[in-house]
Amino acid sequence: MFIRTVLLTALLSTPALAQQPASTPAPGRAPRGDQPGDRGDQPAGRGDQPTPAPAARTQAPPAPAAPRREGQPVNVKVDFTITDQRGGAAAIKRRLSLMVAGDRTGSIRTLSQVSQVGTVPLNIDASPTLLADGKIRLAFNVQYDWPAPLEGSGERLPRGTVTSTSLHDSVWLILENGKSLVAAQSADPVGDRQVTVEVKATVLR
C-alpha cells in the first residue's frame, strides 16, 4: 500500500513530458507543411485564375469579283485593203469590210479552190476598242495564201518555180478615227511578190 502511494505521488509531481518536436527539415528545404503540394497549393506563378480559351478564328469572306467592264455602245466599221503585186505587173487589190461592236471581235472566212494549186484561204479577225481620247485600238489577224501564176508550159514546171505563198499577219495598233494606215507589208521569201495590208476603222454613232 505504501509503495503504491509513493509511485502515484512521483507521477503526479513529475512535469508533463514536452511534445515531441517535428522532425527538423534538412537545410535549404521548407518545412513539410510549407512545401507546395502538401496542402494542395498551386505552383507559384499559376494562381487560381482559369486559362483563357483561344480566340476563335474567323475567316474573312472572299472579295467580290470585279464586274466585267463593258465596251462603249458603238459600232466600228473596219475596212481592209489587201494589195497583191508581183514585180512590175499591175497590182491586184482585194477589199474587205466588217462591222464590229466596240470591244468585241468580228471575223471573215473565205476559201477558194484553185486549179493545180489547191485551196486558198482569206481569213480576217478584227477586235476594235474605242479609247477615251477618241482613237481606236485595233487588233487583227490576216491569213492569206495566194497562188503564183504558173510559169512555163506543160505539166512540168521549171525548177524553183513558186506556186503559192502563205501570209499570216497579227497586229495591234492605234488608229485615228476614219484614217487609213498601212499596217503590214509582206514580201515573198523567194520571188518578187509583195502583199500590203491597209486598214481603216470608223466609229459609227
Summary of the structure (lengths in Angstrom):
residues: 205
radius of gyration: 52.1
end to end distance: 147.0
largest distance: 172.9
contacts: 424
relative contact order: 0.15
helix: 7%
strand: 43%
